[in-house]
Amino acid sequence: MAYDEDLAHRIRAELSGTTGLTEMSMFGGLAFLINGNMAVAASGQGGLLLRCDPAETDALIDAPHAHRFEMRGREMNGWLRVDPAGAASDADLGRWVAVGATYARSLPPK
């Protein structure tokens, strides 16, 4: 499945003016990186893939439509998958983009 281009445009709008922003194909979707660190992506499986502080993962997955990202059967702290319904409104998308961007900015530049 290709990523949702409309969602990618909405993410791009949320991150407009962000210093150090780049885009890259990753994980079958379009990832948005800040200073070389992935913040958020329009996932090729639908919805969002984003990074977060690993210590905040449990609290963040309490939100509707949010789940730990799973890779090869292993759930990963610090990575979230948000179903399309969880990013349907601009307010919800903005919240998730802010989570990913805040964490990416906290990491050393690559």
C-alpha atoms as an extended CHARMM CRD file, in Angstrom:
* protein
*
       110  EXT
         1         1  MET       CA              0.0000000000        0.0000000000        0.0000000000  PROA      1               0.0000000000
         2         2  ALA       CA              1.3500000000        3.4270000000       -0.8950000000  PROA      2               0.0000000000
         3         3  TYR       CA              1.2910000000        6.1380000000        1.7490000000  PROA      3               0.0000000000
         4         4  ASP       CA             -1.5530000000        8.6600000000        1.8530000000  PROA      4               0.0000000000
         5         5  GLU       CA             -0.3020000000       11.6990000000       -0.0750000000  PROA      5               0.0000000000
         6         6  ASP       CA             -2.9590000000       13.9490000000        1.4510000000  PROA      6               0.0000000000
         7         7  LEU       CA             -1.7280000000       12.9640000000        4.8960000000  PROA      7               0.0000000000
         8         8  ALA       CA              1.8500000000       13.7130000000        3.8290000000  PROA      8               0.0000000000
         9         9  HSD       CA              0.7620000000       17.1970000000        2.6690000000  PROA      9               0.0000000000
        10        10  ARG       CA             -0.9590000000       17.7840000000        6.0030000000  PROA      10              0.0000000000
        11        11  ILE       CA              2.1620000000       16.7090000000        7.9130000000  PROA      11              0.0000000000
        12        12  ARG       CA              4.2870000000       18.9530000000        5.7020000000  PROA      12              0.0000000000
        13        13  ALA       CA              1.9800000000       21.8820000000        6.5170000000  PROA      13              0.0000000000
        14        14  GLU       CA              2.2510000000       21.1470000000       10.2610000000  PROA      14              0.0000000000
        15        15  LEU       CA              6.0500000000       21.1660000000       10.0170000000  PROA      15              0.0000000000
        16        16  SER       CA              6.3820000000       24.1590000000        7.6820000000  PROA      16              0.0000000000
        17        17  GLY       CA              9.1040000000       26.4980000000        8.8360000000  PROA      17              0.0000000000
        18        18  THR       CA             10.8480000000       23.7980000000       10.8780000000  PROA      18              0.0000000000
        19        19  THR       CA             14.6130000000       24.2020000000       10.7760000000  PROA      19              0.0000000000
        20        20  GLY       CA             16.5310000000       21.1310000000        9.5940000000  PROA      20              0.0000000000
        21        21  LEU       CA             13.4770000000       19.4450000000        8.0370000000  PROA      21              0.0000000000
        22        22  THR       CA             14.0170000000       16.8340000000        5.3200000000  PROA      22              0.0000000000
        23        23  GLU       CA             11.8240000000       14.1900000000        3.7450000000  PROA      23              0.0000000000
        24        24  MET       CA             12.8550000000       10.6410000000        2.9380000000  PROA      24              0.0000000000
        25        25  SER       CA             11.1980000000        7.4340000000        1.7960000000  PROA      25              0.0000000000
        26        26  MET       CA             11.2980000000        5.0490000000        4.7770000000  PROA      26              0.0000000000
        27        27  PHE       CA              9.3040000000        2.0790000000        6.0360000000  PROA      27              0.0000000000
        28        28  GLY       CA              7.1970000000        2.0960000000        2.8610000000  PROA      28              0.0000000000
        29        29  GLY       CA              6.0410000000        5.6510000000        3.5470000000  PROA      29              0.0000000000
        30        30  LEU       CA              7.2700000000        9.2240000000        3.5560000000  PROA      30              0.0000000000
        31        31  ALA       CA              9.2270000000       10.1810000000        6.6730000000  PROA      31              0.0000000000
        32        32  PHE       CA              9.8620000000       13.6870000000        7.9300000000  PROA      32              0.0000000000
        33        33  LEU       CA             13.2060000000       14.0910000000        9.6550000000  PROA      33              0.0000000000
        34        34  ILE       CA             14.4480000000       16.9300000000       11.8240000000  PROA      34              0.0000000000
        35        35  ASN       CA             18.2320000000       17.3050000000       11.8860000000  PROA      35              0.0000000000
        36        36  GLY       CA             18.4690000000       13.7910000000       10.4560000000  PROA      36              0.0000000000
        37        37  ASN       CA             16.2470000000       12.1650000000       13.0870000000  PROA      37              0.0000000000
        38        38  MET       CA             12.8940000000       10.7380000000       12.0870000000  PROA      38              0.0000000000
        39        39  ALA       CA              9.9870000000       12.5790000000       13.7010000000  PROA      39              0.0000000000
        40        40  VAL       CA              6.8840000000       11.3230000000       11.9170000000  PROA      40              0.0000000000
        41        41  ALA       CA              5.9180000000        9.5080000000        8.7340000000  PROA      41              0.0000000000
        42        42  ALA       CA              2.9000000000        9.0100000000        6.5440000000  PROA      42              0.0000000000
        43        43  SER       CA              2.9750000000        5.2340000000        6.7880000000  PROA      43              0.0000000000
        44        44  GLY       CA              2.7190000000        2.9270000000        3.8250000000  PROA      44              0.0000000000
        45        45  GLN       CA              0.3520000000        0.8530000000        5.9870000000  PROA      45              0.0000000000
        46        46  GLY       CA             -1.9380000000        3.8330000000        6.5660000000  PROA      46              0.0000000000
        47        47  GLY       CA             -1.9300000000        6.4030000000        9.3340000000  PROA      47              0.0000000000
        48        48  LEU       CA              1.1660000000        7.6700000000       11.0740000000  PROA      48              0.0000000000
        49        49  LEU       CA              4.4110000000        6.2190000000       12.3110000000  PROA      49              0.0000000000
        50        50  LEU       CA              6.1980000000        8.4340000000       14.8030000000  PROA      50              0.0000000000
        51        51  ARG       CA              8.9520000000        8.5300000000       17.3530000000  PROA      51              0.0000000000
        52        52  CYS       CA              8.4700000000        9.4960000000       20.9450000000  PROA      52              0.0000000000
        53        53  ASP       CA             10.3620000000        9.4610000000       24.1970000000  PROA      53              0.0000000000
        54        54  PRO       CA             10.5020000000        5.7540000000       25.1150000000  PROA      54              0.0000000000
        55        55  ALA       CA              9.5440000000        6.6350000000       28.7020000000  PROA      55              0.0000000000
        56        56  GLU       CA              6.2870000000        8.1990000000       27.4220000000  PROA      56              0.0000000000
        57        57  THR       CA              5.2000000000        5.2510000000       25.2620000000  PROA      57              0.0000000000
        58        58  ASP       CA              2.8170000000        3.7220000000       27.8280000000  PROA      58              0.0000000000
        59        59  ALA       CA              1.0250000000        7.0260000000       28.4200000000  PROA      59              0.0000000000
        60        60  LEU       CA              0.7650000000        7.8070000000       24.7080000000  PROA      60              0.0000000000
        61        61  ILE       CA             -0.7620000000        4.4660000000       23.7510000000  PROA      61              0.0000000000
        62        62  ASP       CA             -3.6500000000        5.2020000000       26.1070000000  PROA      62              0.0000000000
        63        63  ALA       CA             -4.8980000000        7.6040000000       23.4080000000  PROA      63              0.0000000000
        64        64  PRO       CA             -7.4960000000        6.2080000000       20.9960000000  PROA      64              0.0000000000
        65        65  HSD       CA             -6.0290000000        4.7410000000       17.8050000000  PROA      65              0.0000000000
        66        66  ALA       CA             -2.4210000000        4.7310000000       19.1120000000  PROA      66              0.0000000000
        67        67  HSD       CA             -0.3480000000        1.5530000000       19.3810000000  PROA      67              0.0000000000
        68        68  ARG       CA              3.2720000000        0.5810000000       19.8920000000  PROA      68              0.0000000000
        69        69  PHE       CA              4.9880000000        0.0710000000       16.5610000000  PROA      69              0.0000000000
        70        70  GLU       CA              5.7010000000       -3.5910000000       15.9640000000  PROA      70              0.0000000000
        71        71  MET       CA              8.7010000000       -4.7880000000       13.9800000000  PROA      71              0.0000000000
        72        72  ARG       CA              9.1850000000       -8.4940000000       13.2990000000  PROA      72              0.0000000000
        73        73  GLY       CA              6.6800000000       -9.3770000000       15.9920000000  PROA      73              0.0000000000
        74        74  ARG       CA              8.3480000000       -7.2160000000       18.6290000000  PROA      74              0.0000000000
        75        75  GLU       CA              6.6340000000       -4.1410000000       20.0810000000  PROA      75              0.0000000000
        76        76  MET       CA              9.0260000000       -1.2290000000       20.3960000000  PROA      76              0.0000000000
        77        77  ASN       CA              9.0190000000        1.5200000000       23.0190000000  PROA      77              0.0000000000
        78        78  GLY       CA              9.7030000000        4.9310000000       21.5260000000  PROA      78              0.0000000000
        79        79  TRP       CA              7.8570000000        4.1690000000       18.2790000000  PROA      79              0.0000000000
        80        80  LEU       CA              4.1100000000        4.5770000000       17.7370000000  PROA      80              0.0000000000
        81        81  ARG       CA              1.6470000000        3.6930000000       15.0340000000  PROA      81              0.0000000000
        82        82  VAL       CA             -1.4510000000        5.8960000000       14.8750000000  PROA      82              0.0000000000
        83        83  ASP       CA             -4.3930000000        4.5700000000       12.8770000000  PROA      83              0.0000000000
        84        84  PRO       CA             -5.8320000000        6.8740000000       10.1780000000  PROA      84              0.0000000000
        85        85  ALA       CA             -8.8000000000        7.7390000000       12.4220000000  PROA      85              0.0000000000
        86        86  GLY       CA             -6.3720000000        9.0400000000       15.0430000000  PROA      86              0.0000000000
        87        87  ALA       CA             -5.0630000000       11.6870000000       12.6510000000  PROA      87              0.0000000000
        88        88  ALA       CA             -8.3140000000       12.5330000000       10.8610000000  PROA      88              0.0000000000
        89        89  SER       CA             -8.7470000000       15.9620000000       12.4380000000  PROA      89              0.0000000000
        90        90  ASP       CA             -6.1760000000       18.7120000000       12.1150000000  PROA      90              0.0000000000
        91        91  ALA       CA             -6.0200000000       18.9870000000       15.9140000000  PROA      91              0.0000000000
        92        92  ASP       CA             -5.2510000000       15.2830000000       16.3370000000  PROA      92              0.0000000000
        93        93  LEU       CA             -2.6670000000       15.3330000000       13.5560000000  PROA      93              0.0000000000
        94        94  GLY       CA             -1.0330000000       18.4190000000       15.0750000000  PROA      94              0.0000000000
        95        95  ARG       CA             -0.7840000000       16.7120000000       18.4540000000  PROA      95              0.0000000000
        96        96  TRP       CA              0.9280000000       13.6280000000       17.0370000000  PROA      96              0.0000000000
        97        97  VAL       CA              3.2560000000       15.6300000000       14.7960000000  PROA      97              0.0000000000
        98        98  ALA       CA              4.2520000000       17.7140000000       17.8270000000  PROA      98              0.0000000000
        99        99  VAL       CA              5.0810000000       14.5540000000       19.8070000000  PROA      99              0.0000000000
       100       100  GLY       CA              7.3550000000       13.2790000000       17.0450000000  PROA      100             0.0000000000
       101       101  ALA       CA              8.9430000000       16.6570000000       16.3090000000  PROA      101             0.0000000000
       102       102  THR       CA              9.6440000000       17.3600000000       19.9750000000  PROA      102             0.0000000000
       103       103  TYR       CA             11.4040000000       14.0390000000       20.3920000000  PROA      103             0.0000000000
       104       104  ALA       CA             13.3900000000       14.3760000000       17.1570000000  PROA      104             0.0000000000
       105       105  ARG       CA             14.5950000000       17.8350000000       18.2270000000  PROA      105             0.0000000000
       106       106  SER       CA             15.7850000000       16.3860000000       21.5610000000  PROA      106             0.0000000000
       107       107  LEU       CA             18.2030000000       14.0100000000       19.8160000000  PROA      107             0.0000000000
       108       108  PRO       CA             21.7200000000       14.9090000000       18.6600000000  PROA      108             0.0000000000
       109       109  PRO       CA             21.8060000000       15.9620000000       14.9820000000  PROA      109             0.0000000000
       110       110  LYS       CA             22.9670000000       13.2830000000       12.5490000000  PROA      110             0.0000000000
